[in-house]
């Protein structure tokens, strides 16, 4: 899955799907984001954050698996 977070499309891993009685679907995702605070001396440091996104808001898109 890819999600739009902090101004960019980012890779995310699905931890849980939540189907609500009103028909909405939410996904709990493990999202790779820049570290806060950044790790000293590593300008590319990243951490995983758990976030929940509603499906259908344009903030998520599936990632196609490669055939190799």
N, C-alpha and C positions, 0 to 999 in steps of 0.2 A: 504494500500500500504506500502511496505517497500522499502527504498532507501539506497544505499551505500553512506554514507557521513562521512567525518572526520575519515576514517579508520574503520568504523563499519556499520553493517546493522541497520537501525533505522526506527522506526514507523513513518508514515506520513499520512496525511489526504488530499484527493484531494479537491482542491478549484475550479479548472477550467481545462477543457480540451481544447486544442487549435489545430484545424485541419488546416494545412497549404495547400495552393493550389498545392505545389509540392509533396503532399502525406505524408509528415512528420507529426507526432503528438507529441505535447509537453504537459506536465502536470504541472500546477502550484500547488505546494504542501505546506502544513504547516508541517514543520519537527521539531521534538523535538530533540534539540542539547544541549550540555553542555553550561552553561551560560558563557558569556564573559563580563566583568570579573566575575569570580566565586563569588557567594554570600558569604561573610565572615561567617565562622562557619558552612557552609553547603557544604560538599564535593560532594554532589550528586545534586546540583542545576542545573536545566535545564530551557531552554526557547524555545519558538516556533519561527522559522524563516521561512519566505516565500521564496521558491526557485523554479525555473523552470527546469525541466529535459526533455530531448528528450526521447521518447519511443524507445526501440530497441537497446540501447547502453549497456545493461547489468547492468545498475545502478539502475533499479527498478524491483520489482516483486510484483504481486498481493498477497494479504493475503486472505487465504480461510476463509470464515465465518464459525463459529461453527454451528452445527445443533441443539444445545440446546437452 
